[in-house]
């Protein structure tokens, strides 16, 4: 009788929401509670690009506060990996560039928009045995954090059409052997989808 009641409750709940929606909602709330990796995107506008827009991606020279050992072009690499899933024409710089250099390169290649990124801040907490042996401070154990800043500019007019700030935070269940770099791709995938209005 108990199994029949459980199955009936499950059928009632599944009628209200698809399993994939249930998974997304559970992941969101577990992330918000600090158990899973979580991020928050704040955009200055709701600008949407056409699906055939050409997007050039570059990262500034700025080293993240709190994590000077991050790979120099990591945000551009992760943004490129996220953008190629939704945009047909995407290119990224091979090294960090200043804003003027990035605009000139994007214009030289004939691209419509420049996504200029910066890894503003990062906190790499102790998350493995090797890191613990180096630190041996309980205050260093915890979740990784990061802050990204994204500027979307029209290449021809140099007009800033969107500015986004992304805060990422590791989860207690996923912090082992992680670094702030590991938290970058999911919010960048979400942001590039938002650029197409998805």
Buried (B, 14 or more C-beta within 10 A) or exposed (E): EEEEEEEEEEEEEEEEEEEEEEEEEEBEEBBEEBBBBBBEBEBEEEBBBEEEBBBBBBBBEEBBEBBEEBEEBBBBBBBBBBBBEBBEBBBBBEEBBEBEBBBEBBBEEEBBBBBBBBBBBBBBBBBEEEBBEEEEEEEBEBBBBBBBBBBBBBBEEEEBBBBBBBBBBBBEEBBEEBBBBBBBBBBBBBBBBBBEEE
